[in-house]
Amino acid sequence: MLRLDNIRVDNGGFFLDADLGVEPGASVAVIGPSGAGKSTLLGAIAGFHPVVRGRILWGGTDITHDTPGQRPVAMLFQDGNLFPHLTVSQNVGLGIRPDLRLNVAEEDRVRDALLRVGLRTLGERKPAALSGGQQSRAALARVLVQKRPLLLLDEPFAALGPALKAEMLDLVAALAREAKATLLMVSHDPNDARRIAEQVILVAEGRAEEPAPTEELLDNPPPALRDYLG
């Protein structure tokens, strides 16, 4: 279980409070007004923003002061962070070893990840030779090879068209279920939440609320969310 025990996060003078828990294997959307702190919440869980009060627990273990690399977290950002001078396979391999000195078993993990995201024959291409959707799949494969139990997605598919975004959301949901991973996904689109998340964390007015059932929250939104959704 992920537990944010009465934490306060400092993101360059912007403060976000949270006191909530996420059950193992849950798929949770993180929504709220622009600038409310959705990315700050994920950044704190990943170890990118300092927690100045409270604790972050994973499976009962305090990870509040662990470095990002020590945490059970794999994170996928909006731009995918693919390195243009490396091949797709090399970009995926970075998720295993930053020096890319992979052994045979690790190279097999890269090939398997590319197969599972539909890029089996494109491993030797550079990112510039891929479509936007293929680049998103490559970035997802790099997350996949890390084999972390907590997946954090910060609007990675926002730049994709509706049909392609829906396809990628379905792929993420399927892979998370297969890995029995806990998924937290930031989105500005309530339809994304309805598509793959059984719960929603509302972030508004400097606070991240406890997860609530997706349909219940979106069908009967509190004032802060209603103002945002229009």
VOBA-1610 file (N, C-alpha, C; in pm, whole numbers, padded with zeros to 5 digits, always signed):
BEGIN
Met+00084-00121+00000Met+00000+00000+00000Met+00087+00125+00000Leu+00045+00224-00076Leu+00109+00356-00073Leu+00035+00440+00029Arg+00111+00497+00124Arg+00050+00581+00227Arg+00123+00715+00233Leu+00048+00822+00215Leu+00101+00957+00234Leu+00047+01004+00369Asp+00134+01000+00469Asp+00095+01020+00607Asp+00112+01166+00647Asn+00005+01244+00626Asn+00000+01385+00665Asn+00122+01461+00612Ile+00149+01446+00481Ile+00269+01510+00425Ile+00241+01653+00378Arg+00347+01730+00377Arg+00348+01860+00310Arg+00467+01861+00216Val+00441+01892+00090Val+00543+01891-00014Val+00579+02035-00050Asp+00708+02060-00066Asp+00756+02193-00105Asp+00810+02186-00247Asn+00740+02247-00340Asn+00786+02254-00478Asn+00821+02399-00509Gly+00941+02439-00468Gly+00988+02573-00495Gly+00903+02682-00433Gly+00852+02657-00312Gly+00768+02755-00245Gly+00619+02733-00263Phe+00582+02640-00352Phe+00442+02597-00362Phe+00425+02475-00272Phe+00327+02480-00181Phe+00309+02373-00084Phe+00181+02294-00113Leu+00194+02163-00102Leu+00080+02073-00123Leu+00072+01979-00004Asp-00048+01964+00052Asp-00072+01874+00164Asp-00146+01750+00115Ala-00119+01636+00180Ala-00189+01512+00146Ala-00186+01419+00266Asp-00297+01352+00287Asp-00308+01250+00390Asp-00401+01144+00334Leu-00343+01044+00267Leu-00426+00951+00191Leu-00353+00818+00171Gly-00429+00719+00128Gly-00373+00588+00099Gly-00425+00534-00032Val-00340+00456-00100Val-00376+00392-00226Val-00349+00243-00212Glu-00451+00163-00237Glu-00438+00018-00220Glu-00349-00043-00328Pro-00280-00153-00295Pro-00194-00219-00395Pro-00275-00263-00517Gly-00220-00239-00635Gly-00284-00280-00758Gly-00394-00188-00807Ala-00419-00079-00736Ala-00525+00014-00777Ala-00481+00098-00896Ser-00578+00139-00977Ser-00554+00234-01086Ser-00627+00363-01050Val-00550+00470-01030Val-00604+00593-00975Val-00567+00710-01065Ala-00666+00789-01102Ala-00642+00912-01177Ala-00624+01028-01079Val-00537+01122-01115Val-00513+01242-01035Val-00559+01361-01119Ile-00666+01427-01075Ile-00723+01535-01154Ile-00743+01659-01067Gly-00764+01771-01134Gly-00786+01896-01064Gly-00748+02013-01152Pro-00772+02135-01106Pro-00742+02254-01186Pro-00595+02264-01222Ser-00565+02336-01329Ser-00427+02361-01368Ser-00355+02436-01256Gly-00233+02392-01228Gly-00155+02456-01125Gly-00191+02417-00983Ala-00282+02320-00967Ala-00326+02282-00832Ala-00224+02197-00758Gly-00135+02130-00832Gly-00033+02049-00767Gly-00036+01902-00803Lys-00099+01867-00914Lys-00107+01726-00954Lys+00033+01668-00980Ser+00112+01739-01060Ser+00247+01692-01089Ser+00335+01697-00965Thr+00310+01795-00877Thr+00384+01804-00751Thr+00360+01679-00667Leu+00237+01630-00665Leu+00206+01509-00589Leu+00286+01391-00640Leu+00285+01369-00771Leu+00362+01258-00827Leu+00511+01278-00805Gly+00559+01403-00820Gly+00700+01431-00799Gly+00746+01401-00658Ala+00659+01426-00561Ala+00693+01394-00422Ala+00702+01244-00401Ile+00608+01169-00457Ile+00610+01023-00444Ile+00736+00966-00509Ala+00776+01025-00622Ala+00894+00977-00694Ala+01025+01023-00630Gly+01019+01123-00541Gly+01139+01170-00475Gly+01202+01293-00536Phe+01127+01362-00622Phe+01182+01480-00689Phe+01155+01610-00613His+01060+01608-00520His+01029+01726-00440His+01037+01690-00292Pro+01095+01777-00210Pro+01113+01742-00069Pro+00982+01743+00009Val+00972+01651+00102Val+00861+01644+00195Val+00907+01709+00326Val+00842+01818+00364Val+00885+01894+00481Val+00806+01858+00607Arg+00706+01773+00591Arg+00630+01723+00704Arg+00568+01590+00668Gly+00559+01500+00764Gly+00494+01372+00741Gly+00586+01269+00675Arg+00524+01158+00634Arg+00601+01046+00579Arg+00532+00988+00455Ile+00615+00933+00366Ile+00565+00853+00253Ile+00603+00708+00282Leu+00504+00621+00282Leu+00526+00480+00314Leu+00485+00395+00195Trp+00564+00292+00168Trp+00528+00193+00067Trp+00537+00055+00133Gly+00425-00014+00140Gly+00424-00144+00205Gly+00468-00137+00350Gly+00442-00024+00416Gly+00480-00006+00555Gly+00620+00044+00577Thr+00699+00054+00470Thr+00837+00102+00479Thr+00843+00250+00448Asp+00913+00325+00531Asp+00927+00468+00515Asp+01028+00496+00402Ile+00980+00560+00293Ile+01069+00593+00181Ile+01083+00744+00165Thr+01043+00819+00268Thr+01038+00965+00258Thr+01170+01026+00213His+01280+00972+00263His+01410+01032+00235His+01495+00949+00139Asp+01434+00847+00078Asp+01506+00769-00023Asp+01526+00853-00149Thr+01635+00829-00219Thr+01656+00894-00347Thr+01557+00837-00450Pro+01535+00908-00562Pro+01443+00853-00663Pro+01480+00712-00708Gly+01609+00685-00723Gly+01651+00554-00769Gly+01629+00444-00669Gln+01615+00480-00541Gln+01592+00380-00436Gln+01444+00348-00418Arg+01358+00424-00481Arg+01215+00406-00458Arg+01156+00302-00555Pro+01044+00241-00517Pro+00981+00137-00600Pro+00897+00198-00711Val+00950+00301-00777Val+00871+00387-00866Val+00930+00389-01007Ala+00844+00379-01106Ala+00880+00409-01244Ala+00787+00520-01290Met+00844+00623-01355Met+00764+00741-01389Met+00774+00770-01538Leu+00660+00800-01596Leu+00652+00834-01738Leu+00603+00977-01751Phe+00686+01063-01812Phe+00655+01204-01826Phe+00585+01233-01958Gln+00538+01356-01972Gln+00462+01395-02091Gln+00546+01387-02218Asp+00674+01426-02211Asp+00755+01427-02332Asp+00827+01296-02358Gly+00815+01199-02268Gly+00875+01068-02288Gly+01024+01062-02259Asn+01094+01174-02269Asn+01237+01180-02236Asn+01321+01080-02314Leu+01293+01064-02442Leu+01377+00977-02525Leu+01499+01056-02573Phe+01614+00990-02572Phe+01737+01055-02617Phe+01751+01038-02768Pro+01760+01149-02842Pro+01755+01139-02989Pro+01875+01068-03050His+01991+01066-02981His+02111+01006-03040His+02119+00855-03014Leu+02026+00802-02936Leu+02025+00660-02905Leu+01914+00590-02983Thr+01933+00461-03010Thr+01827+00384-03073Thr+01713+00360-02975Val+01603+00311-03027Val+01490+00278-02940Val+01531+00174-02837Ser+01602+00070-02879Ser+01647-00033-02786Ser+01736+00025-02677Gln+01825+00115-02715Gln+01914+00176-02616Gln+01835+00264-02519Asn+01738+00338-02572Asn+01654+00419-02483Asn+01580+00332-02382Val+01530+00219-02427Val+01461+00128-02335Val+01561+00069-02236Gly+01680+00033-02285Gly+01782-00025-02198Gly+01825+00066-02085Leu+01810+00196-02103Leu+01844+00290-01995Leu+01759+00265-01870Gly+01643+00208-01889Gly+01559+00177-01775Gly+01616+00065-01688Ile+01711-00010-01742Ile+01775-00117-01667Ile+01911-00074-01614Arg+01995-00019-01704Arg+02129+00024-01664Arg+02163+00154-01736Pro+02191+00261-01661Pro+02224+00389-01725Pro+02348+00384-01812Asp+02440+00289-01786Asp+02560+00277-01869Asp+02539+00188-01991Leu+02419+00129-02003Leu+02381+00044-02116Leu+02470-00079-02133Arg+02537-00119-02030Arg+02618-00242-02036Arg+02530-00360-01993Leu+02443-00400-02083Leu+02344-00501-02053Leu+02400-00641-02076Asn+02363-00733-01988Asn+02397-00873-02013Asn+02290-00935-02102Val+02305-01061-02133Val+02214-01127-02227Val+02071-01127-02175Ala+02054-01155-02046Ala+01920-01158-01988Ala+01855-01020-01993Glu+01933-00917-01971Glu+01880-00781-01974Glu+01844-00739-02117Glu+01923-00781-02214Glu+01889-00754-02354Glu+01759-00824-02392Asp+01738-00942-02336Asp+01612-01013-02360Asp+01495-00936-02301Arg+01516-00875-02185Arg+01409-00794-02124Arg+01372-00677-02213Val+01472-00615-02276Val+01444-00503-02367Val+01364-00552-02486Arg+01405-00663-02546Arg+01332-00715-02662Arg+01189-00753-02625Asp+01172-00812-02507Asp+01038-00852-02464Asp+00950-00729-02442Ala+01007-00624-02384Ala+00930-00502-02361Ala+00887-00439-02493Leu+00977-00436-02591Leu+00943-00381-02722Leu+00834-00464-02789Leu+00841-00594-02772Leu+00737-00681-02827Leu+00602-00649-02765Arg+00599-00630-02634Arg+00473-00611-02564Arg+00409-00476-02594Val+00490-00377-02636Val+00431-00247-02672Val+00418-00231-02823Gly+00444-00338-02898Gly+00421-00333-03041Gly+00533-00272-03123Leu+00657-00274-03071Leu+00770-00215-03143Leu+00880-00318-03170Arg+00843-00443-03188Arg+00940-00552-03198Arg+01042-00528-03308Thr+01001-00472-03422Thr+01091-00458-03537Thr+01156-00319-03545Leu+01133-00234-03445Leu+01178-00095-03456Leu+01289-00060-03357Gly+01350-00160-03297Gly+01448-00135-03193Gly+01572-00060-03238Glu+01608-00071-03365Glu+01731-00007-03413Glu+01706+00132-03471Arg+01584+00176-03470Arg+01554+00310-03520Arg+01584+00415-03413Lys+01606+00537-03457Lys+01619+00651-03366Lys+01480+00710-03342Pro+01460+00778-03229Pro+01327+00833-03199Pro+01270+00921-03309Ala+01355+00996-03379Ala+01306+01086-03484Ala+01239+01010-03598Ala+01271+00882-03612Ala+01213+00801-03719Ala+01080+00737-03678Leu+01034+00766-03556Leu+00910+00709-03507Leu+00798+00813-03510Ser+00676+00764-03518Ser+00561+00852-03504Ser+00545+00890-03356Gly+00455+00986-03329Gly+00431+01025-03191Gly+00382+00910-03106Gly+00294+00830-03162Gly+00244+00715-03087Gly+00352+00611-03061Gln+00438+00590-03160Gln+00548+00495-03142Gln+00648+00544-03037Gln+00672+00675-03034Gln+00760+00730-02931Gln+00701+00708-02792Ser+00570+00724-02779Ser+00505+00699-02650Ser+00518+00553-02611Arg+00509+00464-02708Arg+00525+00322-02679Arg+00667+00290-02635Ala+00765+00356-02698Ala+00905+00334-02658Ala+00928+00381-02515Ala+00874+00497-02481Ala+00888+00548-02344Ala+00820+00454-02245Leu+00706+00399-02283Leu+00635+00304-02197Leu+00718+00177-02180Ala+00783+00131-02285Ala+00867+00013-02275Ala+00981+00035-02175Arg+01037+00155-02173Arg+01146+00183-02077Arg+01094+00176-01934Val+00971+00220-01911Val+00911+00206-01779Val+00890+00058-01747Leu+00848-00017-01847Leu+00815-00158-01828Leu+00934-00239-01782Val+01052-00215-01841Val+01169-00297-01806Val+01218-00271-01665Gln+01175-00161-01604Gln+01220-00132-01468Gln+01156-00224-01365Lys+01043-00282-01400Lys+00974-00378-01314Lys+00950-00321-01174Arg+00900-00198-01168Arg+00870-00135-01040Arg+00721-00153-01009Pro+00686-00168-00883Pro+00546-00195-00848Pro+00457-00071-00845Leu+00517+00048-00859Leu+00440+00172-00853Leu+00467+00253-00979Leu+00366+00269-01064Leu+00378+00339-01191Leu+00313+00477-01181Leu+00390+00581-01213Leu+00341+00718-01209Leu+00344+00775-01350Leu+00229+00822-01398Leu+00218+00877-01533Leu+00175+01023-01523Asp+00260+01111-01573Asp+00229+01255-01568Asp+00188+01302-01708Glu+00062+01279-01742Glu+00005+01317-01872Glu+00093+01279-01990Pro+00137+01154-01999Pro+00231+01118-02106Pro+00169+01116-02245Phe+00036+01112-02254Phe-00029+01099-02385Phe-00110+01222-02422Ala-00085+01333-02354Ala-00165+01454-02375Ala-00152+01508-02517Ala-00037+01485-02581Ala-00015+01540-02715Ala-00071+01451-02826Leu-00123+01334-02791Leu-00174+01241-02891Leu-00319+01272-02924Gly-00362+01231-03043Gly-00502+01245-03082Gly-00590+01153-03000Pro-00722+01177-03001Pro-00812+01100-02914Pro-00804+00949-02934Ala-00804+00902-03057Ala-00803+00758-03081Ala-00673+00695-03034Leu-00560+00760-03064Leu-00431+00706-03025Leu-00413+00713-02873Lys-00461+00822-02812Lys-00452+00832-02667Lys-00532+00720-02600Ala-00651+00693-02651Ala-00733+00585-02594Ala-00661+00451-02606Glu-00597+00430-02720Glu-00522+00306-02741Glu-00409+00292-02639Met-00336+00403-02615Met-00225+00399-02520Met-00275+00380-02377Leu-00386+00444-02343Leu-00443+00426-02209Leu-00481+00280-02186Asp-00542+00218-02286Asp-00579+00077-02274Asp-00456-00010-02257Leu-00349+00023-02330Leu-00226-00055-02320Leu-00165-00041-02180Val-00161+00081-02129Val-00108+00103-01994Val-00189+00025-01891Ala-00320+00033-01902Ala-00406-00037-01807Ala-00382-00187-01811Ala-00369-00242-01932Ala-00346-00386-01946Ala-00211-00427-01888Leu-00107-00349-01915Leu+00026-00381-01864Leu+00031-00367-01712Ala-00038-00267-01657Ala-00040-00250-01512Ala-00111-00368-01445Arg-00221-00413-01505Arg-00292-00530-01449Arg-00204-00653-01456Glu-00136-00670-01568Glu-00050-00787-01586Glu+00061-00790-01482Ala+00117-00673-01453Ala+00228-00664-01358Ala+00179-00652-01214Lys+00046-00641-01195Lys-00013-00619-01062Lys+00045-00494-00998Ala+00071-00392-01080Ala+00131-00267-01033Ala+00023-00169-00990Thr+00061-00079-00901Thr-00025+00032-00861Thr+00000+00147-00957Leu-00107+00205-01011Leu-00096+00307-01115Leu-00158+00437-01068Leu-00081+00546-01076Leu-00132+00681-01054Leu-00107+00761-01180Met-00212+00822-01235Met-00201+00892-01363Met-00261+01031-01354Val-00179+01133-01378Val-00228+01270-01387Val-00296+01290-01522Ser-00412+01354-01521Ser-00481+01386-01646Ser-00567+01509-01627His-00581+01587-01734His-00675+01698-01737His-00810+01655-01794Asp-00816+01535-01846Asp-00936+01488-01916Asp-01012+01387-01830Pro-01131+01420-01784Pro-01206+01325-01701Pro-01239+01196-01775Asn-01243+01199-01907Asn-01269+01077-01983Asn-01155+00977-01967Asp-01032+01027-01948Asp-00919+00936-01921Asp-00943+00861-01791Ala-00989+00933-01691Ala-01016+00870-01562Ala-01126+00765-01575Arg-01231+00800-01645Arg-01340+00705-01662Arg-01294+00581-01737Arg-01197+00596-01824Arg-01154+00485-01909Arg-01073+00380-01833Ile-00981+00422-01747Ile-00890+00322-01689Ile-00878+00328-01537Ala-00940+00425-01469Ala-00919+00439-01325Ala-01047+00410-01248Glu-01036+00325-01149Glu-01153+00299-01065Glu-01167+00402-00953Gln-01059+00478-00929Gln-01063+00582-00826Gln-00997+00709-00878Val-01030+00820-00812Val-00974+00950-00849Val-00926+01022-00724Ile-00807+01080-00732Ile-00758+01172-00630Ile-00780+01313-00683Leu-00859+01391-00612Leu-00879+01531-00648Leu-00773+01616-00582Val-00703+01698-00663Val-00605+01792-00611Val-00658+01933-00636Ala-00679+02007-00529Ala-00733+02142-00542Ala-00707+02219-00413Glu-00688+02349-00427Glu-00673+02439-00312Glu-00563+02392-00217Gly-00452+02346-00275Gly-00335+02310-00195Gly-00344+02177-00124Arg-00436+02091-00166Arg-00452+01963-00097Arg-00490+01852-00195Ala-00434+01734-00172Ala-00474+01613-00244Ala-00565+01531-00154Glu-00685+01503-00203Glu-00785+01435-00122Glu-00771+01283-00131Glu-00834+01213-00038Glu-00839+01067-00041Glu-00901+01019-00173Pro-00854+00906-00225Pro-00916+00852-00347Pro-01066+00827-00328Ala-01142+00862-00431Ala-01286+00840-00431Ala-01324+00764-00557Pro-01434+00688-00555Pro-01478+00616-00675Pro-01495+00710-00793Thr-01443+00670-00909Thr-01438+00759-01025Thr-01575+00810-01066Glu-01668+00720-01091Glu-01799+00762-01139Glu-01870+00849-01037Glu-01858+00814-00910Glu-01924+00891-00805Glu-01871+01034-00799Leu-01738+01048-00807Leu-01678+01182-00796Leu-01708+01266-00920Leu-01697+01206-01039Leu-01717+01282-01161Leu-01864+01312-01189Asp-01953+01226-01144Asp-02096+01251-01165Asp-02151+01352-01064Asn-02085+01359-00947Asn-02129+01453-00843Asn-02007+01527-00788Pro-01946+01611-00871Pro-01820+01673-00830Pro-01838+01778-00721Pro-01740+01788-00630Pro-01742+01898-00532Pro-01719+02030-00603Pro-01742+02142-00536Pro-01735+02272-00604Pro-01604+02298-00677Ala-01489+02265-00617Ala-01361+02292-00681Ala-01347+02215-00812Leu-01395+02094-00816Leu-01388+02015-00938Leu-01496+02058-01036Arg-01613+02093-00988Arg-01721+02139-01077Arg-01680+02266-01150Asp-01615+02357-01079Asp-01568+02480-01144Asp-01466+02450-01252Tyr-01382+02350-01228Tyr-01280+02314-01327Tyr-01342+02245-01449Leu-01434+02153-01424Leu-01494+02078-01534Leu-01592+02163-01615Gly-01650+02264-01552Gly-01743+02351-01621Gly-01884+02292-01630
//
